[in-house]
Amino acid sequence: MPGIRAKDRATYRERLKKVGLRHTLPRERILAYLDRKNAHPTPEELYQGLRKKGYDIGLSTVYLNLHVLRDAGLIRQFTDPKGVTRYDGYSKPHYHLACRSCGRVEDILASELPDFLSPVIPEVEEKTDWQIDGAQVTFVGYCPRCKRKQ
């Protein structure tokens, strides 16, 4: 298959298998598309991106598989500062930077920041009696381009 290396294909197959999902080409292609730094497409943007790569995939197939992959925990769904639903499948631990003005969303690797969540999670668990198994952090502000305009 053009565009996805054999090693990466095996990784996506294993990720799907690990959560009990059957491997399909649409799922593999969606995972591969989303597993890039700073890729946060809407379903329509994802559909158009896959079509541009030459993949014959329907919009309803994209929506269906986004929900399946989200529910299995392989990708994240979030709402950007403009209220638009976006998807993220970047597999390296990271946080988001979101611009209030233009809606741009970028990734910042967790390894580039101090480990600020480790002491917070046990405190949240103690105060709420919840068992926390993850957190999504979004830093909201203005991107360099919009900051210059102010």
Secondary structure as UniProt FT lines:
FT   TURN            2..3
FT   HELIX           6..18
FT   TURN            19..20
FT   HELIX           25..34
FT   TURN            37..38
FT   HELIX           43..52
FT   TURN            53..54
FT   HELIX           59..71
FT   TURN            72..73
FT   STRAND          76..79
FT   TURN            81..82
FT   STRAND          85..88
FT   STRAND          94..99
FT   TURN            100..102
FT   STRAND          105..109
FT   HELIX           110..112
FT   TURN            118..119
FT   HELIX           120..128
FT   STRAND          138..141
FT   HELIX           144..149
//
